[in-house]
């Protein structure tokens, strides 16, 4: 809720600032002209930034030029609004200084919160799964493979590996029920790479299935039997089909 309120306040500030700057456009452009190339450089970054917003994940690094442009224009708009107020120059400068301190305090608070969140080591299951299978990304280069996983994020893992294409590997999310349904899902989906994580790895039925390797056409590529978070990566050999 608070981000929407802050965005609405910024929108009002921008609109009012644009109105005031348009009324005083001659004075504004006369003061801005010496540093116009800085604004032009920021404006040139807007088109590729908009493309990145539409086509990529909205990470701050992709849209930093746009963020910098909006922050600079917010300062200009705020200064234009304060200049219209019938108050003394000292009070105007105090208001501008106060607004700058508020912004710096907010950024400092965000930075401290980011450091604390890193210290807490927040669980990121998808990132953890990616780091487990990333050393074996060569297995995913074959366009015939079908990647099956019980993590419900199979497609996302392929995307992170950079092999997700329309004609490329297909992702299947396995449902953990009985061993029969598990085996049936592997056969029905024609899975050729399997990634299991969590309690499913240590189920007796799964251990029996692993014990039958390589007679069942599968081989274990990597695994971890750690009690906290066990996982298994297995591959089916196409030659044994």
Number of C-alpha atoms within 10 A of each C-alpha: 5 7 8 9 10 11 11 12 11 16 13 12 17 20 12 16 22 18 15 17 18 13 11 12 13 10 11 15 14 9 11 12 11 9 10 11 11 12 14 10 12 16 13 12 15 17 11 14 19 14 12 15 14 10 9 11 9 11 10 10 9 17 18 14 19 20 16 12 17 15 12 14 16 17 17 17 22 19 16 19 19 18 15 10 11 8 10 10 12 9 12 18 14 12 15 16 12 12 14 13 12 12 12 12 12 12 12 12 12 12 12 12 12 12 11 12 11 10 9 9 8 9 8 8 12 16 11 11 18 17 14 17 20 15 9 13 13 10 14 22 14 11 13 15 20 20 24 26 23 18 19 15 17 21 19 14 23 20 13 14 18 12 18 19 11 7 8 16 19 20 22 21 16 20 13 13 9 10 16 10 14 17 13 12 18 20 11 10 16 16 20 22 23 22 22 21 19 17 13 18 20 17 12 11 16 16 12 12 16 18 11 13 14 14 11 14 15 20 17 15 15 14 17 14 12 9 10 9 11 16 21 22 19 19 19 22 14 11 6 10 7
